[in-house]
Structure formats: C-alpha cells, structure tokens
C-alpha cells in the first residue's frame, strides 16, 4: 500500500481525532453539565480499563460492547441511571463525536501531501469506527484523507498489545521487523498507545493538547518516550518531516 519513500501516519481516533469529552453534551440533557462532564470522564476511564483487562484475560470483547458496559459501570458508580432507550441514544451519539479544533485544518494540509499515507488506527470495531468517521459532522468532510481504516477486529486484541501494531504494519504493506516498523508513525493523544507503539519499533507522535509534558514512567529511556511531542495536529506533518531530515 505504502511505497518505501512514503511516510505512514496512523491516527488514533478516540481521544486524538475525536473528543470523547464531547459526549458530555448528550449526557447533559439527562444530568446537567457538571454531572455529565464527570460521567463522561469516568466512562472513558472504564472504557480503557476494560480493554486492558480484556487483553490480560485473553478474552476479546468487541469495543462497542465494552463501550456500553463501561457506561453502565460509570453510571452505577456515580449513582445515576438511564433507561435502555436513553442508553441507546447516548450510544448513537458516540457515532457523531466532535473533533478537536485543530483537526480540520491539519487534515486539509495532509490531503495536499502525496508523500504521506494517512490511516485511521483504532481499538473500535470496524463498524463502530466507520460510523464515527462518516457520521461525525466535523470529520466526515475529510474522510477522503484516510487511505484505510484499520481496526482490531481481526486481531481480537487491543492496544497496546504488540500484535495490534504488527497488524497495522501488514495492512499498510510494511514488514514487522524493527526497520519496517520504524517506517510508520503513530499519532495519538493517549500515552499508553504511544508507549505500545514505541515498544515494537514504531515512531510515535504524542498530541499533548493540555501542554503538561510527558510524565508516563512505565518504560525507561528513549523507548519509553515519544519521538515527537506536539500541542496540536497542525504541527505533526512538519515535525515528522523535520525528524526524518535529522
């Protein structure tokens, strides 16, 4: 798929292109702004935790199911409740999350650069991710930028399992040697994803929108740190190219 000279940028979806905090708007119709914001944050926490537990137990559960179950967990812990029809509506809203403000101009720039192959790379099911990409009013106009949507359904594992990143390599035509993996860049706002990509030899760009700096301490040395830190997607392309020149 990608020629040897083309740079592959694999964009994480949830938390990088799409803001999972934006689901709070839908939740606020039930609980008000403050409770909705806290619930959305807790929901995201359990959504991720469930994927890691699933990996550890070697029991694959589709991300759509995990998303619904983690919502129920967050509701119960917050002493809140929603009926089945209301939960269905919230889940449907997950298909039309808002992008971060820096996403649209960055994708417009990428569309004009033939030297870069861009793909969406997500824990979500293919159906869930495709719906999110095509139904998001902010992201749908830029869907042509992405040459593929790579999801974990076939692997039946979640990030940061190494096999997920090797699967990405095979999908974009790279081999899974350290040299082959280094020909791909992960672009993610999630530190656990960055560390997972680095562990298998990928390059990684961490999107630090909060500007707090890298604090993840799981892995020591350069392997445990992103190659590039940006505060917005508009910095990614030039940063990756500058890194390649150096």
C-alpha positions as CSV (number, residue, x, y, z in Angstrom):
1,X,0.0,0.0,0.0
2,X,2.7,2.5,1.0
3,X,5.8,2.9,-1.1
4,X,9.2,2.8,0.7
5,X,9.6,6.6,0.5
6,X,6.1,7.4,1.7
7,X,5.6,8.2,5.4
8,X,2.7,6.3,7.0
9,X,0.8,8.3,9.7
10,X,-1.6,6.1,11.7
11,X,-4.0,8.4,13.6
12,X,-5.7,7.1,16.7
13,X,-9.4,8.0,16.6
14,X,-10.9,8.3,20.1
15,X,-9.0,10.9,22.1
16,X,-6.9,12.1,19.2
17,X,-9.2,13.0,16.2
18,X,-12.5,12.8,18.1
19,X,-13.0,14.2,21.5
20,X,-14.7,11.7,23.8
21,X,-15.4,14.6,26.2
22,X,-17.9,15.9,23.6
23,X,-20.3,13.0,24.6
24,X,-20.9,15.1,27.7
25,X,-23.3,17.3,25.6
26,X,-25.6,14.3,25.1
27,X,-25.3,13.3,28.7
28,X,-26.0,16.8,29.9
29,X,-29.6,16.5,28.6
30,X,-30.1,13.9,31.3
31,X,-27.9,15.1,34.2
32,X,-26.9,18.7,33.7
33,X,-23.4,19.9,32.7
34,X,-21.4,19.2,35.8
35,X,-22.6,15.7,36.3
36,X,-22.4,15.0,32.6
37,X,-18.7,16.1,32.4
38,X,-17.7,13.9,35.4
39,X,-19.7,11.0,34.0
40,X,-18.1,11.2,30.5
41,X,-14.6,11.3,32.1
42,X,-15.4,8.2,34.3
43,X,-16.9,6.4,31.3
44,X,-13.8,6.9,29.3
45,X,-11.6,5.7,32.2
46,X,-13.6,2.4,32.4
47,X,-13.7,2.0,28.7
48,X,-9.9,2.0,28.5
49,X,-9.6,-0.1,31.7
50,X,-11.9,-2.7,30.2
51,X,-9.8,-3.1,27.1
52,X,-6.6,-3.6,29.2
53,X,-8.4,-6.2,31.4
54,X,-9.7,-7.9,28.3
55,X,-6.1,-8.2,27.0
56,X,-4.8,-9.5,30.3
57,X,-7.5,-12.2,30.5
58,X,-7.1,-13.2,26.8
59,X,-10.8,-12.7,26.4
60,X,-11.7,-10.4,23.4
61,X,-14.9,-8.4,23.8
62,X,-15.8,-6.0,20.9
63,X,-15.2,-2.4,21.6
64,X,-18.8,-1.5,21.1
65,X,-19.8,-3.9,23.8
66,X,-17.0,-2.6,26.1
67,X,-18.2,0.9,25.5
68,X,-21.8,0.1,26.5
69,X,-20.7,-1.9,29.6
70,X,-18.3,0.7,30.8
71,X,-21.1,3.3,30.5
72,X,-23.3,1.2,32.8
73,X,-20.3,0.9,35.2
74,X,-19.8,4.6,35.3
75,X,-23.5,5.3,35.8
76,X,-23.7,2.9,38.7
77,X,-20.6,4.3,40.4
78,X,-22.0,7.8,40.0
79,X,-25.3,6.7,41.5
80,X,-27.0,7.7,38.2
81,X,-29.4,5.8,36.0
82,X,-30.6,5.7,32.4
83,X,-33.2,3.5,30.8
84,X,-32.4,1.3,27.8
85,X,-33.7,3.7,25.2
86,X,-31.7,6.6,26.7
87,X,-28.6,4.4,26.7
88,X,-29.3,3.6,23.0
89,X,-29.5,7.3,22.3
90,X,-26.2,8.0,24.0
91,X,-24.5,5.2,22.2
92,X,-25.8,6.5,18.9
93,X,-24.4,9.9,19.8
94,X,-21.0,8.2,20.1
95,X,-21.1,7.9,16.3
96,X,-21.1,11.7,15.9
97,X,-18.5,12.9,18.3
98,X,-16.9,16.3,17.8
99,X,-13.4,16.7,16.6
100,X,-10.8,18.7,18.4
101,X,-10.5,22.2,16.9
102,X,-7.1,21.6,15.3
103,X,-8.2,18.5,13.4
104,X,-9.9,20.0,10.3
105,X,-7.0,22.3,9.1
106,X,-4.5,19.6,9.7
107,X,-6.4,17.1,7.6
108,X,-6.8,19.7,4.8
109,X,-3.0,20.1,4.8
110,X,-2.5,16.3,4.7
111,X,-4.8,16.0,1.7
112,X,-2.4,18.1,-0.3
113,X,0.7,16.0,0.6
114,X,1.3,12.9,-1.7
115,X,4.3,11.9,0.3
116,X,2.2,10.8,3.3
117,X,-0.2,7.9,3.6
118,X,-2.8,8.5,6.4
119,X,-4.9,5.8,8.0
120,X,-7.2,5.7,11.0
121,X,-6.0,3.2,13.5
122,X,-8.4,2.3,16.3
123,X,-9.4,-0.1,19.0
124,X,-13.0,0.2,17.8
125,X,-14.8,-2.3,15.7
126,X,-14.8,-1.6,12.0
127,X,-18.5,-0.8,12.0
128,X,-18.2,1.5,15.0
129,X,-15.2,3.4,13.6
130,X,-16.6,3.7,10.1
131,X,-19.8,5.1,11.6
132,X,-17.8,7.5,13.7
133,X,-15.7,8.7,10.8
134,X,-18.5,9.1,8.4
135,X,-21.2,10.4,10.8
136,X,-19.1,12.9,12.7
137,X,-20.2,16.3,11.2
138,X,-16.7,17.6,11.7
139,X,-14.7,14.6,10.5
140,X,-16.9,13.3,7.6
141,X,-15.8,16.1,5.2
142,X,-12.2,14.9,5.4
143,X,-12.8,11.1,5.2
144,X,-11.0,11.1,1.8
145,X,-7.8,11.9,3.5
146,X,-7.6,8.4,5.0
147,X,-6.5,5.6,2.7
148,X,-7.8,2.9,5.1
149,X,-9.5,2.3,8.4
150,X,-7.5,-0.2,10.4
151,X,-9.3,-1.7,13.4
152,X,-8.5,-4.6,15.8
153,X,-11.4,-6.9,15.0
154,X,-9.3,-9.5,13.1
155,X,-6.6,-9.5,15.7
156,X,-9.0,-9.7,18.6
157,X,-6.6,-7.8,20.9
158,X,-6.5,-4.1,21.9
159,X,-3.7,-1.5,22.1
160,X,-1.1,-1.7,23.5
161,X,-0.8,-5.4,22.6
162,X,2.2,-5.7,20.2
163,X,0.1,-7.8,17.7
164,X,-2.2,-4.8,17.1
165,X,0.7,-2.7,15.8
166,X,2.1,-5.6,13.7
167,X,-1.3,-6.0,12.2
168,X,-1.2,-2.3,11.2
169,X,2.1,-2.9,9.5
170,X,0.8,-5.7,7.4
171,X,-2.3,-3.7,6.5
172,X,-0.2,-0.8,5.1
173,X,2.4,-3.0,3.4
174,X,5.3,-2.8,5.9
175,X,7.1,-5.7,7.3
176,X,7.2,-6.4,11.1
177,X,11.0,-6.1,11.5
178,X,12.2,-3.2,13.6
179,X,13.3,-1.5,10.4
180,X,9.9,-2.0,8.8
181,X,8.0,-0.8,12.0
182,X,10.2,2.4,12.1
183,X,8.7,3.4,8.7
184,X,5.4,4.1,10.4
185,X,4.3,6.9,12.8
186,X,1.6,6.6,15.4
187,X,-0.2,9.9,16.1
188,X,-2.0,9.7,19.4
189,X,-3.2,11.7,22.3
190,X,-3.1,8.6,24.5
191,X,0.2,7.9,26.3
192,X,-0.4,4.1,26.7
193,X,-0.8,3.9,22.9
194,X,2.5,5.9,22.3
195,X,4.4,3.5,24.7
196,X,2.9,0.5,23.0
197,X,3.9,1.7,19.5
198,X,7.5,2.6,20.7
199,X,7.9,-0.9,22.2
200,X,7.6,-2.5,18.8
201,X,9.8,-0.1,17.0
202,X,7.3,2.4,15.6
203,X,7.9,6.2,15.7
204,X,5.4,8.0,17.8
205,X,4.0,11.5,18.0
206,X,2.2,12.4,21.2
207,X,-0.5,15.1,20.9
208,X,-0.2,17.0,24.2
209,X,-3.1,19.4,23.9
210,X,-3.1,20.1,27.6
211,X,0.6,21.2,27.4
212,X,1.5,19.3,30.6
213,X,4.5,17.5,29.2
214,X,5.4,13.8,29.1
215,X,5.1,12.1,32.5
216,X,4.5,8.4,31.7
217,X,7.1,6.4,33.5
218,X,6.4,2.8,32.5
219,X,9.4,2.4,30.2
220,X,12.8,4.0,30.7
221,X,14.9,5.7,28.1
222,X,14.0,6.8,24.6
223,X,11.9,3.7,24.0
224,X,9.5,4.9,26.7
225,X,9.1,8.4,25.2
226,X,7.5,9.8,22.1
227,X,9.8,10.9,19.2
228,X,7.8,14.0,18.8
229,X,5.5,16.0,21.1
230,X,3.1,18.5,19.6
231,X,0.3,20.6,21.1
232,X,-1.9,20.3,18.0
233,X,-2.3,18.2,14.9
234,X,-1.2,21.2,12.8
235,X,2.4,20.6,14.0
236,X,2.5,16.9,13.0
237,X,3.5,16.9,9.4
238,X,6.3,19.4,9.6
239,X,7.5,17.8,12.8
240,X,7.6,14.3,11.2
241,X,9.4,15.7,8.2
242,X,11.9,17.6,10.3
243,X,12.6,14.4,12.3
244,X,13.2,12.5,9.1
245,X,15.7,15.1,7.8
246,X,17.6,15.0,11.1
